[in-house]
Each structure stands twice: as structure tokens, then as C-alpha cells.
Amino acid sequence: MAERTGENEQHHEWNCRDEQIRDLAATAKPYSLAILQWEPARTMDGADAIELEHQRRMVSLRAEE
């Protein structure tokens, strides 16, 4: 095991073979993650319409799967 250099640092020993990693990577799907938060401009005129169009686009993307 590696020497610990920090009090909160942890070392993990992973027991994965290269073949397992390649097999998993070959079947993985690309994903993105967005973290959204409300901002003061959320209440501006037209914000609801913009949000609705965004939701419409997200639903259409799901339908394409």
C-alpha cells in the first residue's frame, strides 16, 4: 500500500483486471450531468416560457432514444 500523506487521504486497492475495464468501457454510454439552481432572474418576464421550451426539448430528446 501507498504511504499516507494526509490525515483524510485514503488509499484504495482496486482488484480489477484490464479486461474487465475494457469490457465495461466498451458498453458504457456517455452521460452529462448539469446541476441547476434558481437565480434571481428566474422570476423575470418570459422565464416560464423559456423553461417550458427547455422541458419540451428534453422530452423530445428522450423520445429519440
N, C-alpha and C positions, 0 to 999 in steps of 0.2 A: 504494500500500500504506500501511497504517496505521503510524504511528511505533511502534517497540518501546518499551514502558515497563518491562519486566522482563527480566532475563537469560534466564529459562527460558520466557518467554511466546512463543508462536508466532502468526503471522497466516496464515490460510488464505484464499485467494481461491476461492470456490466458483463454478463455472460452471453453475449450474442455472437453468433458466427457471421462472417461476412456474407455467406449465402442467405441467411435469414434477413439481413439488412437489405440486400439486393432484391430479394423476393418482395419484401414489403414496399420498397421504393417503387418497384415496377407496377404495383397495383394502387399506389396512393393517388388520391385526387387532389388537385390544387384547390386550396381554400384561402379566402381572405377574411380578416376579422376587422370590423370597424367598431370603435367604441364611441357611441353618440351621447351627447349631453345637451340639455336645453340651455340656450343662451338668451340673453335679454331680447334679442331681435326676433325671438320665436313668436312674439305677440304682434309683430308689425303687420301692416295691411298686406294681404296676399300670401301670408305664410301658410295658411291652411291649404290653399290651392297648390302651392309648391310641394307640400308634404303629400298631398293626395296623388300628384303626378309621380312622385318618387315611389310611393307604395304601388301605384299601377305598374311601374317599370319592374319592381321587384317581383310582383305576381307574374308578369309576363315572362321573366327570366326563369322562374320556377316551372312554368308551363312548357318551356322549351327543353327541359331535361328529358 
